[in-house]
């Protein structure tokens, strides 16, 4: 939903899923700051045809360690030549969600090779675990 992807504070460190049915929109996922949860709900509520919003977005705990790990992984993935095309997109499609040192990669990439490489690049930076939830089929 454009109201989410064009939200100025929406970053590669957030992951939001939107489901709509009969004018009722459900927001799920995780964001790095409490203000994002509230602002996203307001943005989605303002979309024509939306009757109500169920906001089930979780807020990731504040953590200097997680923030540093986010930066290391963003550099490792988006700094790799194979991912420059993704980095150049207005809304980079690979999201790096970190909670208590545990990494989850979400979003969509073009190929299984990209999916595998992203997971490989996300390891060895001090993380406790990496879950690769990337889908293939190309960014939307």
N, C-alpha and C positions, 0 to 999 in steps of 0.2 A: 504494500500500500504506500503510495507516494507520500502521504502525510507522515509516515515513519521515515522512509529513506531520505526525504528532503529536510528532516529536522536537523537544524544546524549543530546540535550537540551529539547527534548519533554518530558513533565512531566504530572503528573495527574492533573495539573492546567491548561493545554491547552486542546483544543478540536478541532480536524481537521477532516473534511470530504473530501473525494476524490471521484470525479466522472470522469470517462474517457469514451470518445466516439470518435472513429475514430482518435486516436492519440492526441486528445485535452483533456487535464486534467484541471478540475476546482477544485480549493482548496477553501474551505469555513471553517468557524469556528472562534475561538478566541484563541489568544496566549498572554502570559504575558509580552513579550518583543518584540520591533520592529525588532531586529536582527533575531528573529525566523522566522518571515514572509518572509524575504528575503532569508535566508538560506534554508528554506523549498522549496521555489520556485526553487532555484538552484539545490537542490538535486533531485527534481522531474523532472526537465528539463533534467537531465543527464541520466534518465532511458531510456533504449533501447525502441524504438517505440514511444516515446513521441515527438510529433511535436511542440506543443506549450502548454503553461501553462497560465491559467487565474487565477490570484491570488486575490481572494476575501476574504482573511483572515483579520479579524478585530483585532486590538491591544487593549487589555484591558488597561484602564487608570492606571497609577501608583498610588498606595494608600497603605499607611502603615496599615490602618484599614483593607483593603481587604487582605493584606498579612498575618496579624495576624489571621484573620478569616480562611484563607486557612489552616494555620497550625493547628488551633483548630479542624477544620472539618476533616482534614487528620488523625489526632490522634484519633478522635472519631470513624471514620469509619474503617480505616485500623488497629487500635489498638483493635478493638472488635474481640473476638475469632471467631465469625462467618465469619469474613472477612480475617482471616490470610491466607487462601489458595489463595485469590486474591492478597494479599500483597506480597506473595512469588513468584508470576509470574514475568517473566522478564519485562513485560509491564503491570503493574496493570490496569485492565479494567475499573475501576470506576474513572471518571474524575470529578473534583470539580471545576467548573467555577464560579468565583465570580466577579461581577461588581457592584460597588457602594452598597455593602452590600447585594446584591441579588444573591442567590445561584441557580445554575443549575447543577444537577447531570446528567452526560451523560455516555455513554458506555453500556456495556452489562454484565448482571449477569446471573447466572444459573437458578434462580427461582423467582417467584413472591414474595415469602417470603423474599428473599435477597433484592429484589427491595424495598419492604415495610420497611424492617429494615434499609436499608441505608438512606431512607428518614427520618425515625424516629431519627436516630443518627445524622442527619444533622440539627436538630432543637434544639433551646435552647442555642445557642452559640453566640447570638448577631446579627444574620442575620435579614434582613428585610423581606425576603420571601425565600421559597424553591420551586423550580420547579423540579419535578422528571421526567426527560426524559430518565431514564435508560430503556433499553430493556431487555427482557429475551431471553434465548436460549443459553446462554453460551458465554464466551469470545472467540473472534476470534484471 
